Amino acid sequence: MFSARKQAATSFAAMKKILIINGHPDRDRYNNALQEAYKDGALETGAIIDKVMLSDLQFDPNLRYGYRKRMELEPDLLQAWEKIQAAQHIVWVFPLWWGFTPAVLKGFIDRLFLPGLAFRYKADGIYTEKLLRGRTAHIICTMDSPVWYYKLGFRETGIRTFRTQILSYCGIKTTTTTYIAPLNQLKEQQRNKHLEKIKALGRKLK
């Protein structure tokens, strides 16, 4: 029976499609190491891994007309959207800057999470249909503030906004939030321990 359960778990992992979105504008930073650690852990389970590196994408991050006029999506955004649609679990990796995501990540969301794509207004114009329902998310966030101070002093304002007013609004349920902090004070040994922690979370497909 144990063997059958193990086989079933392995079969499920092999089918799970995970997308890692790295929202740091500089690919040569610790966020990239975190992304790779998660990927390495998840690959051990047989999961299918894809990634979007915002530092490599070419697109206008400004939603120039709001929702009044639709901007044509650049090829990189179209490809990224196909990956989001194919994913069952999305891992967001980004630093917390001035209380929220880097501008390139906010622009990525502004340009892609559009009416008709990520959500649809209902007839009353108040409620919406969540078009990305069924997907889950894990947020991995680096910051220089201590975690306790961010939670008590700022009440996780930026991350709560990201979870509720962006992901949940479109139907994506955040199952895990992992903070790596205070990043500017971590020694190499401590950073390596965090990488091992993220790799372990990848093995659990969280």
N, C-alpha and C positions, 0 to 999 in steps of 0.2 A: 504493500500500500504506500509506504514511504517513497519507493521508487516511482510509483505512478504519480504521486503528488509532485515530486521533484521534476518529473518529465513534463507535467502540465504547466508548472511554473516557468520552466525553460521555454516551452512552446509559446506561452503568453509573452514573455520578454522578447522572444525573437520576432514577434509580430508588432511590438510596440514601436511606434515611430516618434522619435524625439527630435525636436528642432531647438538648437541653441542659438540665441540671438545675442551677439556681443555689441552692446551699445556704447562702448568706449571709442572715441574718435581716433585714438592712437593705438594701433595694434601691438606695439612693443611695450606693453605695460602689464602689470600683475593680473589685470582682468583676463588677459589672454591665457595666462597660466591656469587660472581658475577654470576657464572654459575647457581647456585641454584636459584638466584633471577630471572634470565631470564626464567628458566624452570618453576618456580611457576607462573609467569605472563602468559606465553604461555599456560600452562595447563588450565588456567581459560577460554580460548577461545575454548577448546576442541581439540586443536592440538595434534598430536601424537609426543611425544618427545623421542629421544634416545640420548645417549651420549657416548663419547670415552674419557676416562681419560688416557692420555699418561703416567702418573705416575704409572699406574697399568699394562701397557703392557710389555710383554717380547719379545724383538726383537733386532736385531743388527742394530743400526742406521747408520752404515757405508755402503754406496754403493761401495763395495770393488772393483768392476771391471768396474765401470761406466756402459755404455750400451753395452760393449763388450761381457759380459757374464751375463746371468740372474741369480740372486740369488733366491733361493726358498723362498717364503713368509712364515713366521712363522704363526701359527694358529691365533694369536692375530691380525696380519696384515690382514689376510684373512677376519676375522670377521669385522674388521674396514672398509675394502673395501666394504663389503656387505652393511654396514650401509651408507656409502657415496653414493653408487649407489641407495639406496632406498630413500635417502633424497631429498626433494625439496628445502630446505633452510638450509644452514650450518652456525652455529654460532661459530666463532673461538675466544677463550678466551686465552690470553697469555700475559706475561710481555715483555717489550722491554728491551733486554739486549745487551749492546754494539751495539746498533743501529739496532738490528734485533731480530728474535725469539730465544728462548732457543735452544740449540743444539739438544735436543730430538725431538722438533717439526720439525726442519730442516731435521733431519734424517728420521722422519716419512714421510715427503713429498718426500725426495730422494728415499726412498724404495718403496713407493706406487704410486706416480704420474709418472708412467713409460710409455714409448712408447707402444702402444697397449692397455693400460688401460686408462690413463688420456688424451692421445693425440696420434695421428698417423701421421707420416711423409707422405707427399704427394710425388708423383713421382719425382718432381723437387728437393726434398731434402731440400728445403728452407721453404716452407709453411707447415702448419700442419692442421690436422682436429681436432677440439676441441671435445673430446669425453664426456666431462662433461657438455656440453651445456644444457641450460634450467634450471640450478640451480642458486640460488642466495646466497649471503653471507652477514653476518654482522660480522665485526671485532670489538672485545672489547679488548682494549689494555691498560695495566697499565704501568706507567713509572714514574721515579722520576723527570724528567725534566718538567718544566711548558709547557703546550700545546702550548702557543704562541711562546715559544722559539724553540720548536721542529719544528713547522711549518715554522717560519721565518728563524731560524738559520740553521736547517738541512733539510728544505723543505720536511719533512716527508719521507726521503729517504727510510728507511726500510719498512715502511708500503706501500709506493707507489710500491716498488719492490714486496711485497707480493701480492698486488692487481693486478698488471699488468703482472709481469713476472712469476707468479705462477697461481693464480686463473683465471684471464682473459685468460691467455695462454691456459688453459684447458677448457675454456668455461663458467666458473663460474663468474657471474656478482655481484660485490660488491655493495650493495644498501645502506649500512650504515656503518660508521666507528665511534666508540665511544671511546674517550680517557678518562681514569681515571688518573688524575695527578694534582700536583706532589704527588705521593702516599706516599712518606716518610714524608710528612708534613701534611697529612690529619689527623684530629682528629677523634675520634670515631663517633661523630655526623655527620661529613662531609662524612665519609665512609658510614654511614647508609643512608644518602641522596642519595648517588650514587647508593646504592642498590635499593632504591625505584625507581630511574630513570631507572635502567636496568629492573626492574620488569615491569614498565610501557611500556617500549619498547617491552618486551615479550608479553604483552597484545595486542600490535599492530602488533605482528608477524613481526617485523622489524629485 
